[in-house]
């Protein structure tokens, strides 16, 4: 009986892995070339780990470049990993009640036991529209180690419609989230599959971290 269960479990895992490979191949964009001035990534709101929620980020060649696993509900901490599972950035909700809907972002993996030994790189604060003149603004990004006043980046648009732009203080677009019409096996992914475009000179991992926080703030 145990042998039969393990066989069925192995078969199920193999079937899901085949499905993931098929989807990744279909979502790849082979027309892209490595000399493109910007990075175009396909974001799939699904974990490659069985029985987990999360995100899988695929480059134009079908390779997994970023992933998030165990993404359920409204966690206090998120970890962005590379394709091999190595932690790149960790995001924690601020415990300061005055900083409502604010996330601190750290390099690597961070837990409650070591937050006091690591300094946050930046923090992202959700914009409360009734307090601002521009209802299109979703959030502001601030560098923690900078002596400059004001925000480093502003995020505007609509995350629910997967139409957002990250702009710097000069209003230059450095990253953009766009809808991607994808249909695999006759099933449309809708807003579960979309595109993240990152301009040259802007860190794609940083852009993906901002996307994860938008998902927490506006989903």
C-alpha positions as CSV (number, residue, x, y, z in Angstrom):
1,X,0.0,0.0,0.0
2,X,2.8,2.4,0.9
3,X,4.6,1.5,-2.3
4,X,1.5,2.3,-4.3
5,X,1.1,5.7,-2.5
6,X,4.7,6.6,-3.1
7,X,4.3,5.6,-6.8
8,X,1.2,7.7,-7.2
9,X,2.9,10.7,-5.4
10,X,5.9,10.4,-7.6
11,X,3.7,10.2,-10.7
12,X,1.8,13.3,-9.6
13,X,5.0,15.2,-9.0
14,X,6.4,14.2,-12.4
15,X,3.1,15.3,-14.1
16,X,3.2,18.7,-12.3
17,X,6.9,19.2,-13.2
18,X,6.1,18.4,-16.9
19,X,3.3,20.9,-16.8
20,X,5.7,23.5,-15.3
21,X,8.3,22.9,-18.0
22,X,5.6,23.1,-20.7
23,X,4.3,26.5,-19.3
24,X,7.8,27.9,-18.9
25,X,8.6,27.0,-22.5
26,X,5.4,28.6,-23.8
27,X,6.0,31.8,-21.8
28,X,9.5,32.2,-23.0
29,X,10.1,34.8,-25.7
30,X,12.9,33.5,-28.0
31,X,12.7,36.6,-30.2
32,X,14.6,38.5,-27.5
33,X,18.3,38.9,-27.9
34,X,21.0,39.4,-25.2
35,X,21.8,42.9,-26.6
36,X,18.4,44.3,-25.7
37,X,18.8,47.5,-23.6
38,X,16.2,46.3,-21.2
39,X,15.3,43.1,-19.3
40,X,11.9,41.6,-20.0
41,X,10.7,39.0,-17.4
42,X,7.5,37.0,-17.3
43,X,6.0,36.8,-13.8
44,X,3.9,33.8,-13.1
45,X,1.9,34.1,-9.9
46,X,2.5,30.4,-9.0
47,X,5.2,28.5,-7.1
48,X,7.1,25.7,-8.7
49,X,7.0,23.9,-5.3
50,X,4.1,21.5,-5.0
51,X,1.4,22.6,-2.5
52,X,3.0,26.1,-2.2
53,X,1.8,29.5,-3.3
54,X,4.2,32.0,-4.6
55,X,5.8,33.5,-7.7
56,X,8.0,32.1,-10.5
57,X,9.9,34.6,-12.7
58,X,11.0,33.5,-16.1
59,X,13.5,35.2,-18.5
60,X,13.1,35.3,-22.3
61,X,14.8,31.9,-22.6
62,X,12.5,30.0,-20.4
63,X,14.9,29.9,-17.4
64,X,13.7,30.6,-13.9
65,X,15.6,33.6,-12.6
66,X,13.6,34.5,-9.4
67,X,11.1,32.6,-7.2
68,X,9.0,33.1,-4.1
69,X,7.6,30.0,-2.2
70,X,5.2,29.6,0.7
71,X,3.5,32.9,-0.2
72,X,0.2,32.6,1.7
73,X,-2.2,35.2,3.1
74,X,-0.5,38.3,4.4
75,X,2.8,37.1,5.9
76,X,5.1,39.4,8.0
77,X,8.1,38.4,5.9
78,X,8.8,37.5,2.3
79,X,12.0,36.1,0.8
80,X,13.0,36.6,-2.9
81,X,15.2,33.9,-4.2
82,X,17.1,33.4,-7.4
83,X,16.4,30.4,-9.6
84,X,18.5,28.0,-7.5
85,X,16.8,28.9,-4.3
86,X,19.4,31.3,-2.9
87,X,17.9,34.2,-0.9
88,X,18.5,37.6,-2.5
89,X,16.3,40.0,-0.6
90,X,14.1,39.7,2.5
91,X,11.1,42.0,3.1
92,X,9.6,42.6,6.5
93,X,6.5,44.5,7.6
94,X,7.4,47.4,9.8
95,X,6.5,47.0,13.4
96,X,6.2,50.7,13.9
97,X,2.5,51.6,14.0
98,X,3.3,55.1,12.7
99,X,4.7,53.5,9.5
100,X,1.4,51.8,8.5
101,X,1.7,49.7,5.3
102,X,5.5,50.0,5.2
103,X,8.0,47.3,4.4
104,X,11.7,47.2,5.2
105,X,13.9,45.4,2.7
106,X,17.2,43.7,3.6
107,X,19.8,41.9,1.7
108,X,19.8,38.1,1.9
109,X,17.6,36.2,4.3
110,X,16.5,37.9,7.5
111,X,14.6,36.5,10.5
112,X,13.4,37.9,13.8
113,X,16.6,36.8,15.5
114,X,18.9,38.8,13.3
115,X,17.1,42.0,12.3
116,X,19.0,43.9,15.0
117,X,22.3,43.0,13.3
118,X,21.3,43.9,9.8
119,X,20.5,47.4,8.4
120,X,17.7,47.7,6.0
121,X,18.6,48.8,2.4
122,X,15.4,50.6,1.7
123,X,11.8,50.8,2.7
124,X,8.6,51.0,0.7
125,X,5.6,52.9,2.0
126,X,2.1,52.6,0.6
127,X,0.5,55.9,-0.5
128,X,-2.7,56.9,1.2
129,X,-4.4,58.6,-1.7
130,X,-6.7,60.8,0.4
131,X,-3.5,62.5,1.8
132,X,-2.0,63.2,-1.6
133,X,-3.0,65.2,-4.6
134,X,-2.1,62.5,-7.1
135,X,-4.5,59.5,-6.9
136,X,-2.4,57.6,-9.4
137,X,0.5,57.1,-6.9
138,X,0.7,53.7,-5.3
139,X,3.8,53.8,-3.1
140,X,7.1,55.6,-2.4
141,X,10.5,54.0,-2.1
142,X,13.1,55.5,0.2
143,X,16.8,54.5,0.6
144,X,17.6,53.9,4.2
145,X,21.3,54.9,4.0
146,X,20.8,58.0,1.9
147,X,21.1,61.5,3.3
148,X,19.0,62.9,0.5
149,X,15.6,64.2,1.3
150,X,12.5,62.9,-0.4
151,X,11.8,59.6,-2.1
152,X,14.2,57.7,-4.4
153,X,11.4,56.1,-6.5
154,X,7.7,56.5,-6.9
155,X,5.3,53.7,-8.1
156,X,2.2,54.8,-10.0
157,X,-0.6,53.1,-11.9
158,X,-2.9,50.2,-11.0
159,X,-1.5,46.9,-9.7
160,X,-4.9,45.2,-10.0
161,X,-4.8,45.9,-13.7
162,X,-1.1,45.0,-13.9
163,X,-0.3,48.4,-15.2
164,X,2.4,50.1,-13.1
165,X,5.5,52.2,-13.6
166,X,8.5,52.8,-11.3
167,X,9.9,56.3,-11.8
168,X,12.9,58.1,-10.3
169,X,13.0,61.6,-9.0
170,X,13.5,62.9,-12.6
171,X,10.3,61.0,-13.7
172,X,12.3,58.6,-15.8
173,X,10.7,55.2,-16.0
174,X,13.1,52.5,-14.6
175,X,10.7,49.5,-14.5
176,X,7.2,48.7,-15.7
177,X,4.5,46.1,-15.0
178,X,2.3,45.2,-18.0
179,X,-0.5,42.8,-18.8
180,X,0.6,39.8,-20.8
181,X,-2.0,37.9,-22.8
182,X,-1.1,34.3,-22.2
183,X,-3.0,31.1,-23.0
184,X,-1.7,27.7,-22.3
185,X,-3.7,24.6,-23.2
186,X,-6.7,26.7,-24.0
187,X,-6.7,28.3,-20.5
188,X,-6.1,32.0,-20.1
189,X,-3.9,33.1,-17.2
190,X,-5.4,36.6,-17.0
191,X,-3.7,38.7,-14.4
192,X,-1.8,35.7,-13.0
193,X,0.8,36.0,-15.8
194,X,2.3,39.4,-16.6
195,X,5.4,41.1,-17.8
196,X,8.1,43.0,-15.8
197,X,10.2,45.3,-17.9
198,X,13.4,46.6,-16.3
199,X,15.4,49.3,-17.9
200,X,19.2,49.0,-18.2
201,X,21.0,50.2,-15.1
202,X,18.1,49.2,-12.8
203,X,18.4,46.0,-10.7
204,X,15.9,43.4,-11.8
205,X,15.9,41.9,-8.3
206,X,15.1,45.2,-6.8
207,X,12.3,45.6,-9.3
208,X,10.9,42.2,-8.5
209,X,11.0,43.0,-4.7
210,X,8.9,46.1,-5.4
211,X,6.4,44.0,-7.4
212,X,6.1,41.6,-4.5
213,X,5.3,44.5,-2.1
214,X,2.7,45.9,-4.5
215,X,1.1,42.5,-4.4
216,X,1.0,42.6,-0.6
217,X,-0.4,46.2,-0.5
218,X,-3.0,45.9,-3.3
219,X,-4.1,42.3,-3.6
